[in-house]
C-alpha cells in the first residue's frame, strides 16, 4: 500500500452534534390503562406524551436543527461510521462562516423558546387536560442545558502513520490494515462526490423532459414542472466539487466543468420559457451521463 494517497494536508475531519429537548415523557399510567382497556396479557406498548402538545415552538427548533445537519452533510464527505466527516481545507472558511451563522440562529431560537417556556407550559396544561402533570416539566435552567450546537475539528491521520511499541512484523501488518481502511474511506468519499454529481445530472435530465402526448385523450406533449432549486443546486454542486476532488480525479473535474458549461448561461426561468434551451441543456446533460462511468 505504498501508493496510498494521503490527504492529511488537504482535508480535516469534522463532527457536528446538535441536541434539543424532546419534550416527550413516558406516561406509565396511561400505558397501563390502554393495555387494560384492550385486554392485553402483557405490556403491549408505551404511551409517550408530548409535554408541549398544541404548541409549535419546539417543532421550529427541531426542524432548524435537522436542516443544519443536512447542510453539514452537504458540505462534507463521508469518512467514518461514528459521525466524523471529511471537510476539504479549501472549503473551511466557507463552512465555518455558514456554521457560525447556523449556530447563532439556532441559539437565538432557543433563547426565544426559553423566554416563552413558562407560557408554553400553561398552554400545555389546557391542551393536555387530565394528562397534564406539572412535576414532569423541568425548570428553564435545566432545559437550557438540553440544547447544544457543537462542532469539533480533528486532523486526518497520515496514511501509514502508526506509532506503537510492538515487534516490526506485527506493526507492518497493522500499518497495512490501516492503509487499506484509509484507502477504502477515501474511495468511499470520492464515490459520494460522484454519486452527488450523478444524482444531480439524472434529476436535471428527468425534469427537462417533455411528457409523452396522449392523443387518444387529446393531451399534447408538455414540459415537466421543476423548481428553481433544480438549477440552483446544480450551480452549488459545481462549486462544491472543486473542493471535494481531493484525489485530483481528472474525470471528475471534467464532468464538473461539463455540467458548469451546460448550465452557466441558464436559470430556471429561461429553461421554463424556452423549449430550445431546455432541449439543449438536457442534451448536454445526457451527454455527460453517457460519457463518464458513473
BALOBA-1460 file (C-alpha; in Angstrom, 3 decimals):
// residues 294
<rec num="1" residu="x" x="0.000" y="0.000" z="0.000"/>
<rec num="2" residu="x" x="2.925" y="2.333" z="-0.554"/>
<rec num="3" residu="x" x="0.950" y="4.266" z="-3.157"/>
<rec num="4" residu="x" x="-1.847" y="5.162" z="-0.739"/>
<rec num="5" residu="x" x="-2.833" y="8.785" z="-1.273"/>
<rec num="6" residu="x" x="-2.559" y="10.970" z="1.838"/>
<rec num="7" residu="x" x="-4.976" y="13.877" z="2.176"/>
<rec num="8" residu="x" x="-3.841" y="14.902" z="5.652"/>
<rec num="9" residu="x" x="-2.796" y="18.348" z="4.402"/>
<rec num="10" residu="x" x="-5.811" y="18.985" z="2.162"/>
<rec num="11" residu="x" x="-8.689" y="17.970" z="4.431"/>
<rec num="12" residu="x" x="-9.718" y="17.682" z="8.056"/>
<rec num="13" residu="x" x="-12.284" y="15.685" z="9.967"/>
<rec num="14" residu="x" x="-15.307" y="17.446" z="11.397"/>
<rec num="15" residu="x" x="-18.214" y="16.312" z="13.524"/>
<rec num="16" residu="x" x="-21.382" y="18.255" z="14.219"/>
<rec num="17" residu="x" x="-23.684" y="17.485" z="17.112"/>
<rec num="18" residu="x" x="-26.925" y="19.385" z="17.690"/>
<rec num="19" residu="x" x="-29.098" y="18.412" z="20.627"/>
<rec num="20" residu="x" x="-32.608" y="19.535" z="21.530"/>
<rec num="21" residu="x" x="-35.061" y="18.872" z="24.302"/>
<rec num="22" residu="x" x="-37.582" y="16.315" z="23.054"/>
<rec num="23" residu="x" x="-40.414" y="17.297" z="25.439"/>
<rec num="24" residu="x" x="-41.508" y="13.659" z="25.378"/>
<rec num="25" residu="x" x="-42.451" y="11.748" z="28.527"/>
<rec num="26" residu="x" x="-43.456" y="8.135" z="29.028"/>
<rec num="27" residu="x" x="-46.810" y="8.020" z="30.805"/>
<rec num="28" residu="x" x="-46.789" y="4.654" z="32.560"/>
<rec num="29" residu="x" x="-50.277" y="5.123" z="33.963"/>
<rec num="30" residu="x" x="-51.881" y="5.779" z="30.586"/>
<rec num="31" residu="x" x="-49.854" y="2.953" z="29.014"/>
<rec num="32" residu="x" x="-51.243" y="0.562" z="31.622"/>
<rec num="33" residu="x" x="-54.777" y="1.892" z="31.106"/>
<rec num="34" residu="x" x="-54.531" y="1.281" z="27.351"/>
<rec num="35" residu="x" x="-53.273" y="-2.273" z="27.906"/>
<rec num="36" residu="x" x="-56.089" y="-2.907" z="30.374"/>
<rec num="37" residu="x" x="-58.762" y="-1.483" z="28.061"/>
<rec num="38" residu="x" x="-57.563" y="-3.703" z="25.228"/>
<rec num="39" residu="x" x="-57.284" y="-6.797" z="27.409"/>
<rec num="40" residu="x" x="-53.601" y="-7.447" z="26.736"/>
<rec num="41" residu="x" x="-51.872" y="-10.137" z="28.798"/>
<rec num="42" residu="x" x="-48.577" y="-8.255" z="28.848"/>
<rec num="43" residu="x" x="-47.275" y="-4.757" z="28.298"/>
<rec num="44" residu="x" x="-48.031" y="-4.235" z="24.605"/>
<rec num="45" residu="x" x="-46.828" y="-0.683" z="24.134"/>
<rec num="46" residu="x" x="-45.936" y="2.646" z="25.626"/>
<rec num="47" residu="x" x="-47.737" y="5.964" z="25.576"/>
<rec num="48" residu="x" x="-45.275" y="8.805" z="25.151"/>
<rec num="49" residu="x" x="-46.969" y="12.142" z="25.502"/>
<rec num="50" residu="x" x="-45.859" y="15.432" z="24.080"/>
<rec num="51" residu="x" x="-45.445" y="17.743" z="27.057"/>
<rec num="52" residu="x" x="-45.910" y="20.783" z="24.803"/>
<rec num="53" residu="x" x="-48.766" y="19.441" z="22.699"/>
<rec num="54" residu="x" x="-50.553" y="22.148" z="20.748"/>
<rec num="55" residu="x" x="-47.550" y="24.474" z="20.614"/>
<rec num="56" residu="x" x="-45.216" y="24.591" z="17.617"/>
<rec num="57" residu="x" x="-42.344" y="26.493" z="19.212"/>
<rec num="58" residu="x" x="-40.147" y="23.466" z="19.849"/>
<rec num="59" residu="x" x="-41.004" y="21.969" z="16.452"/>
<rec num="60" residu="x" x="-39.399" y="25.010" z="14.814"/>
<rec num="61" residu="x" x="-36.142" y="24.386" z="16.687"/>
<rec num="62" residu="x" x="-36.146" y="20.671" z="15.876"/>
<rec num="63" residu="x" x="-36.727" y="21.402" z="12.200"/>
<rec num="64" residu="x" x="-33.962" y="24.022" z="12.166"/>
<rec num="65" residu="x" x="-31.552" y="21.528" z="13.742"/>
<rec num="66" residu="x" x="-32.447" y="18.936" z="11.107"/>
<rec num="67" residu="x" x="-31.813" y="21.459" z="8.323"/>
<rec num="68" residu="x" x="-28.461" y="22.382" z="9.878"/>
<rec num="69" residu="x" x="-27.431" y="18.712" z="9.944"/>
<rec num="70" residu="x" x="-28.465" y="18.329" z="6.311"/>
<rec num="71" residu="x" x="-26.396" y="21.373" z="5.378"/>
<rec num="72" residu="x" x="-23.394" y="19.925" z="7.253"/>
<rec num="73" residu="x" x="-23.681" y="16.696" z="5.269"/>
<rec num="74" residu="x" x="-23.999" y="18.614" z="2.003"/>
<rec num="75" residu="x" x="-20.741" y="20.489" z="2.678"/>
<rec num="76" residu="x" x="-18.688" y="17.457" z="3.682"/>
<rec num="77" residu="x" x="-17.866" y="13.939" z="2.525"/>
<rec num="78" residu="x" x="-18.350" y="10.667" z="4.414"/>
<rec num="79" residu="x" x="-15.416" y="9.276" z="6.363"/>
<rec num="80" residu="x" x="-16.355" y="7.022" z="9.285"/>
<rec num="81" residu="x" x="-19.413" y="5.446" z="10.863"/>
<rec num="82" residu="x" x="-19.124" y="7.437" z="14.094"/>
<rec num="83" residu="x" x="-20.189" y="10.774" z="12.635"/>
<rec num="84" residu="x" x="-16.817" y="12.113" z="11.516"/>
<rec num="85" residu="x" x="-16.924" y="13.617" z="8.043"/>
<rec num="86" residu="x" x="-14.298" y="14.927" z="5.667"/>
<rec num="87" residu="x" x="-14.035" y="18.688" z="5.201"/>
<rec num="88" residu="x" x="-11.637" y="19.919" z="2.481"/>
<rec num="89" residu="x" x="-9.424" y="22.692" z="3.839"/>
<rec num="90" residu="x" x="-10.232" y="24.764" z="0.743"/>
<rec num="91" residu="x" x="-13.853" y="24.838" z="1.907"/>
<rec num="92" residu="x" x="-13.025" y="25.509" z="5.560"/>
<rec num="93" residu="x" x="-13.641" y="29.268" z="5.557"/>
<rec num="94" residu="x" x="-16.969" y="28.989" z="3.754"/>
<rec num="95" residu="x" x="-18.016" y="26.122" z="6.022"/>
<rec num="96" residu="x" x="-17.018" y="27.947" z="9.203"/>
<rec num="97" residu="x" x="-18.769" y="31.170" z="8.216"/>
<rec num="98" residu="x" x="-22.047" y="29.396" z="7.500"/>
<rec num="99" residu="x" x="-21.705" y="27.106" z="10.515"/>
<rec num="100" residu="x" x="-21.265" y="30.123" z="12.812"/>
<rec num="101" residu="x" x="-24.393" y="31.688" z="11.339"/>
<rec num="102" residu="x" x="-26.364" y="28.471" z="11.803"/>
<rec num="103" residu="x" x="-25.260" y="28.210" z="15.419"/>
<rec num="104" residu="x" x="-26.104" y="31.859" z="16.080"/>
<rec num="105" residu="x" x="-29.588" y="31.470" z="14.609"/>
<rec num="106" residu="x" x="-30.139" y="28.177" z="16.426"/>
<rec num="107" residu="x" x="-29.270" y="29.622" z="19.813"/>
<rec num="108" residu="x" x="-31.447" y="32.670" z="19.080"/>
<rec num="109" residu="x" x="-34.397" y="30.312" z="18.547"/>
<rec num="110" residu="x" x="-33.515" y="28.541" z="21.787"/>
<rec num="111" residu="x" x="-33.397" y="31.836" z="23.703"/>
<rec num="112" residu="x" x="-36.852" y="32.756" z="22.423"/>
<rec num="113" residu="x" x="-38.149" y="29.339" z="23.413"/>
<rec num="114" residu="x" x="-36.740" y="29.606" z="26.937"/>
<rec num="115" residu="x" x="-38.363" y="33.022" z="27.400"/>
<rec num="116" residu="x" x="-41.703" y="31.656" z="26.215"/>
<rec num="117" residu="x" x="-41.400" y="28.375" z="28.139"/>
<rec num="118" residu="x" x="-43.498" y="29.328" z="31.225"/>
<rec num="119" residu="x" x="-46.366" y="30.424" z="28.962"/>
<rec num="120" residu="x" x="-45.976" y="27.263" z="26.859"/>
<rec num="121" residu="x" x="-46.357" y="25.146" z="29.991"/>
<rec num="122" residu="x" x="-49.552" y="26.979" z="30.862"/>
<rec num="123" residu="x" x="-50.849" y="26.431" z="27.337"/>
<rec num="124" residu="x" x="-49.942" y="22.734" z="27.569"/>
<rec num="125" residu="x" x="-51.976" y="22.446" z="30.780"/>
<rec num="126" residu="x" x="-55.025" y="23.494" z="28.792"/>
<rec num="127" residu="x" x="-54.214" y="21.250" z="25.826"/>
<rec num="128" residu="x" x="-53.385" y="18.085" z="27.793"/>
<rec num="129" residu="x" x="-56.260" y="18.164" z="30.252"/>
<rec num="130" residu="x" x="-56.002" y="15.246" z="32.704"/>
<rec num="131" residu="x" x="-52.678" y="14.186" z="31.162"/>
<rec num="132" residu="x" x="-51.010" y="17.333" z="32.441"/>
<rec num="133" residu="x" x="-48.607" y="16.880" z="35.368"/>
<rec num="134" residu="x" x="-46.666" y="19.979" z="36.398"/>
<rec num="135" residu="x" x="-43.960" y="17.881" z="38.056"/>
<rec num="136" residu="x" x="-42.947" y="16.499" z="34.652"/>
<rec num="137" residu="x" x="-41.769" y="19.904" z="33.441"/>
<rec num="138" residu="x" x="-38.107" y="20.721" z="34.176"/>
<rec num="139" residu="x" x="-37.033" y="24.219" z="35.137"/>
<rec num="140" residu="x" x="-35.892" y="26.683" z="32.496"/>
<rec num="141" residu="x" x="-32.327" y="26.300" z="33.757"/>
<rec num="142" residu="x" x="-32.347" y="22.525" z="33.298"/>
<rec num="143" residu="x" x="-33.919" y="22.720" z="29.856"/>
<rec num="144" residu="x" x="-31.341" y="25.277" z="28.710"/>
<rec num="145" residu="x" x="-28.654" y="22.605" z="29.096"/>
<rec num="146" residu="x" x="-30.563" y="20.278" z="26.752"/>
<rec num="147" residu="x" x="-29.796" y="22.480" z="23.760"/>
<rec num="148" residu="x" x="-26.317" y="22.306" z="22.295"/>
<rec num="149" residu="x" x="-24.690" y="23.158" z="18.979"/>
<rec num="150" residu="x" x="-21.304" y="21.506" z="18.892"/>
<rec num="151" residu="x" x="-18.691" y="21.272" z="16.136"/>
<rec num="152" residu="x" x="-15.302" y="19.638" z="16.544"/>
<rec num="153" residu="x" x="-12.369" y="19.524" z="14.135"/>
<rec num="154" residu="x" x="-9.745" y="16.790" z="14.014"/>
<rec num="155" residu="x" x="-6.756" y="16.138" z="11.745"/>
<rec num="156" residu="x" x="-6.965" y="13.408" z="9.137"/>
<rec num="157" residu="x" x="-4.452" y="10.731" z="10.149"/>
<rec num="158" residu="x" x="-1.492" y="10.296" z="7.842"/>
<rec num="159" residu="x" x="-1.736" y="7.190" z="5.691"/>
<rec num="160" residu="x" x="0.634" y="4.596" z="7.124"/>
<rec num="161" residu="x" x="1.457" y="6.702" z="10.187"/>
<rec num="162" residu="x" x="1.090" y="4.246" z="13.055"/>
<rec num="163" residu="x" x="3.427" y="4.505" z="16.046"/>
<rec num="164" residu="x" x="3.332" y="1.780" z="18.661"/>
<rec num="165" residu="x" x="5.935" y="-0.218" z="20.546"/>
<rec num="166" residu="x" x="5.411" y="-3.737" z="19.168"/>
<rec num="167" residu="x" x="7.515" y="-6.030" z="17.025"/>
<rec num="168" residu="x" x="8.105" y="-4.978" z="13.426"/>
<rec num="169" residu="x" x="6.150" y="-7.838" z="11.836"/>
<rec num="170" residu="x" x="3.012" y="-7.099" z="13.823"/>
<rec num="171" residu="x" x="3.449" y="-3.378" z="13.242"/>
<rec num="172" residu="x" x="3.752" y="-3.970" z="9.491"/>
<rec num="173" residu="x" x="0.519" y="-5.956" z="9.465"/>
<rec num="174" residu="x" x="-1.305" y="-3.226" z="11.387"/>
<rec num="175" residu="x" x="0.013" y="-0.476" z="9.121"/>
<rec num="176" residu="x" x="-1.026" y="-2.456" z="6.062"/>
<rec num="177" residu="x" x="-4.502" y="-2.929" z="7.529"/>
<rec num="178" residu="x" x="-4.746" y="0.781" z="8.380"/>
<rec num="179" residu="x" x="-3.704" y="1.745" z="4.871"/>
<rec num="180" residu="x" x="-6.398" y="-0.486" z="3.381"/>
<rec num="181" residu="x" x="-9.027" y="1.066" z="5.660"/>
<rec num="182" residu="x" x="-7.740" y="4.555" z="4.854"/>
<rec num="183" residu="x" x="-7.931" y="3.960" z="1.130"/>
<rec num="184" residu="x" x="-11.416" y="2.447" z="1.417"/>
<rec num="185" residu="x" x="-12.630" y="5.508" z="3.304"/>
<rec num="186" residu="x" x="-11.092" y="7.859" z="0.778"/>
<rec num="187" residu="x" x="-12.579" y="5.893" z="-2.113"/>
<rec num="188" residu="x" x="-15.951" y="5.968" z="-0.393"/>
<rec num="189" residu="x" x="-15.688" y="9.740" z="-0.021"/>
<rec num="190" residu="x" x="-14.936" y="10.135" z="-3.717"/>
<rec num="191" residu="x" x="-17.779" y="7.772" z="-4.642"/>
<rec num="192" residu="x" x="-20.043" y="10.082" z="-2.682"/>
<rec num="193" residu="x" x="-18.864" y="13.042" z="-4.775"/>
<rec num="194" residu="x" x="-19.527" y="11.103" z="-7.984"/>
<rec num="195" residu="x" x="-22.908" y="9.974" z="-6.650"/>
<rec num="196" residu="x" x="-23.960" y="13.555" z="-5.934"/>
<rec num="197" residu="x" x="-22.997" y="14.530" z="-9.462"/>
<rec num="198" residu="x" x="-24.870" y="11.576" z="-10.939"/>
<rec num="199" residu="x" x="-27.998" y="12.341" z="-8.897"/>
<rec num="200" residu="x" x="-27.874" y="15.972" z="-9.992"/>
<rec num="201" residu="x" x="-27.477" y="15.081" z="-13.666"/>
<rec num="202" residu="x" x="-30.225" y="12.462" z="-13.696"/>
<rec num="203" residu="x" x="-32.588" y="14.848" z="-11.902"/>
<rec num="204" residu="x" x="-31.943" y="17.572" z="-14.473"/>
<rec num="205" residu="x" x="-32.373" y="15.128" z="-17.352"/>
<rec num="206" residu="x" x="-35.632" y="13.864" z="-15.917"/>
<rec num="207" residu="x" x="-37.170" y="17.271" z="-15.160"/>
<rec num="208" residu="x" x="-36.217" y="18.782" z="-18.529"/>
<rec num="209" residu="x" x="-38.082" y="16.065" z="-20.403"/>
<rec num="210" residu="x" x="-41.365" y="16.571" z="-22.202"/>
<rec num="211" residu="x" x="-44.122" y="14.202" z="-21.164"/>
<rec num="212" residu="x" x="-45.324" y="11.965" z="-23.988"/>
<rec num="213" residu="x" x="-48.593" y="13.074" z="-25.619"/>
<rec num="214" residu="x" x="-51.796" y="11.114" z="-25.135"/>
<rec num="215" residu="x" x="-53.507" y="11.590" z="-28.489"/>
<rec num="216" residu="x" x="-56.440" y="9.353" z="-27.577"/>
<rec num="217" residu="x" x="-57.429" y="11.785" z="-24.836"/>
<rec num="218" residu="x" x="-56.368" y="14.924" z="-26.679"/>
<rec num="219" residu="x" x="-53.398" y="15.613" z="-24.402"/>
<rec num="220" residu="x" x="-50.425" y="17.284" z="-26.062"/>
<rec num="221" residu="x" x="-46.819" y="16.854" z="-25.104"/>
<rec num="222" residu="x" x="-45.918" y="19.257" z="-22.316"/>
<rec num="223" residu="x" x="-42.749" y="20.100" z="-20.395"/>
<rec num="224" residu="x" x="-42.341" y="18.726" z="-16.895"/>
<rec num="225" residu="x" x="-42.570" y="21.051" z="-13.939"/>
<rec num="226" residu="x" x="-39.471" y="21.796" z="-11.853"/>
<rec num="227" residu="x" x="-38.454" y="24.164" z="-9.084"/>
<rec num="228" residu="x" x="-35.804" y="26.875" z="-9.160"/>
<rec num="229" residu="x" x="-33.625" y="24.670" z="-6.955"/>
<rec num="230" residu="x" x="-33.043" y="22.333" z="-9.902"/>
<rec num="231" residu="x" x="-30.597" y="24.835" z="-11.375"/>
<rec num="232" residu="x" x="-29.528" y="26.446" z="-8.101"/>
<rec num="233" residu="x" x="-28.458" y="23.093" z="-6.629"/>
<rec num="234" residu="x" x="-26.544" y="22.243" z="-9.799"/>
<rec num="235" residu="x" x="-24.630" y="25.534" z="-9.653"/>
<rec num="236" residu="x" x="-23.832" y="24.965" z="-5.974"/>
<rec num="237" residu="x" x="-22.620" y="21.445" z="-6.728"/>
<rec num="238" residu="x" x="-20.226" y="22.629" z="-9.434"/>
<rec num="239" residu="x" x="-18.613" y="24.851" z="-6.790"/>
<rec num="240" residu="x" x="-18.523" y="22.160" z="-4.103"/>
<rec num="241" residu="x" x="-16.918" y="19.626" z="-6.411"/>
<rec num="242" residu="x" x="-13.907" y="21.925" z="-6.727"/>
<rec num="243" residu="x" x="-13.291" y="21.276" z="-3.036"/>
<rec num="244" residu="x" x="-14.431" y="17.657" z="-2.963"/>
<rec num="245" residu="x" x="-11.997" y="16.432" z="-5.624"/>
<rec num="246" residu="x" x="-9.325" y="15.537" z="-3.086"/>
<rec num="247" residu="x" x="-7.714" y="12.886" z="-5.279"/>
<rec num="248" residu="x" x="-7.383" y="15.277" z="-8.247"/>
<rec num="249" residu="x" x="-9.540" y="12.985" z="-10.374"/>
<rec num="250" residu="x" x="-9.339" y="14.451" z="-13.894"/>
<rec num="251" residu="x" x="-12.583" y="12.746" z="-14.936"/>
<rec num="252" residu="x" x="-14.483" y="14.240" z="-12.015"/>
<rec num="253" residu="x" x="-13.104" y="17.683" z="-12.817"/>
<rec num="254" residu="x" x="-14.035" y="17.308" z="-16.480"/>
<rec num="255" residu="x" x="-17.557" y="16.163" z="-15.603"/>
<rec num="256" residu="x" x="-17.874" y="19.136" z="-13.234"/>
<rec num="257" residu="x" x="-16.768" y="21.539" z="-15.947"/>
<rec num="258" residu="x" x="-19.125" y="19.956" z="-18.467"/>
<rec num="259" residu="x" x="-22.065" y="20.454" z="-16.102"/>
<rec num="260" residu="x" x="-20.993" y="24.029" z="-15.376"/>
<rec num="261" residu="x" x="-20.738" y="24.821" z="-19.095"/>
<rec num="262" residu="x" x="-24.129" y="23.220" z="-19.736"/>
<rec num="263" residu="x" x="-25.970" y="25.434" z="-17.254"/>
<rec num="264" residu="x" x="-23.854" y="28.576" z="-16.890"/>
<rec num="265" residu="x" x="-25.998" y="30.671" z="-19.262"/>
<rec num="266" residu="x" x="-29.342" y="29.484" z="-17.902"/>
<rec num="267" residu="x" x="-31.560" y="29.869" z="-14.886"/>
<rec num="268" residu="x" x="-34.835" y="28.139" z="-14.049"/>
<rec num="269" residu="x" x="-36.984" y="30.742" z="-15.806"/>
<rec num="270" residu="x" x="-35.015" y="30.623" z="-19.056"/>
<rec num="271" residu="x" x="-35.390" y="26.857" z="-19.171"/>
<rec num="272" residu="x" x="-39.110" y="27.092" z="-18.482"/>
<rec num="273" residu="x" x="-39.679" y="29.747" z="-21.141"/>
<rec num="274" residu="x" x="-37.533" y="28.317" z="-23.947"/>
<rec num="275" residu="x" x="-38.124" y="24.834" z="-25.283"/>
<rec num="276" residu="x" x="-34.947" y="25.161" z="-27.318"/>
<rec num="277" residu="x" x="-32.828" y="25.992" z="-24.255"/>
<rec num="278" residu="x" x="-34.458" y="23.150" z="-22.393"/>
<rec num="279" residu="x" x="-33.609" y="20.642" z="-25.113"/>
<rec num="280" residu="x" x="-30.018" y="21.913" z="-25.450"/>
<rec num="281" residu="x" x="-29.296" y="21.641" z="-21.738"/>
<rec num="282" residu="x" x="-30.907" y="18.211" z="-21.496"/>
<rec num="283" residu="x" x="-28.854" y="17.022" z="-24.460"/>
<rec num="284" residu="x" x="-25.616" y="18.239" z="-22.840"/>
<rec num="285" residu="x" x="-26.539" y="16.659" z="-19.511"/>
<rec num="286" residu="x" x="-27.376" y="13.348" z="-21.172"/>
<rec num="287" residu="x" x="-24.043" y="13.511" z="-22.965"/>
<rec num="288" residu="x" x="-22.245" y="13.837" z="-19.623"/>
<rec num="289" residu="x" x="-24.179" y="10.875" z="-18.237"/>
<rec num="290" residu="x" x="-23.135" y="8.776" z="-21.201"/>
<rec num="291" residu="x" x="-19.543" y="9.983" z="-21.292"/>
<rec num="292" residu="x" x="-18.438" y="9.035" z="-17.787"/>
<rec num="293" residu="x" x="-18.604" y="5.723" z="-15.973"/>
<rec num="294" residu="x" x="-20.933" y="6.526" z="-13.117"/>
